[in-house]
């Protein structure tokens, strides 16, 4: 157990449960955005997929970089 309470060991780091959940939700958002881009043809859904993909990627990378700074 680390200084932040319960932790999870993932990718060689000790993640707090909250940061791990944010990271996983970011990855899921990225995948959902890619699915919108690839499987739906209207251009509006493509733009929505790009926005969801980018925001999911930024969310997960932010969570990962915060974990790097805390350790």
Protein Blocks (a to p, Z undefined) as FASTA:
>chain_A
ZZkopaddeehiacdfklmmmmmmmmmmmmmmmmmmmmpmbfklmmmmmmmmmmmmmmmm
mmmmmmmmmZZ
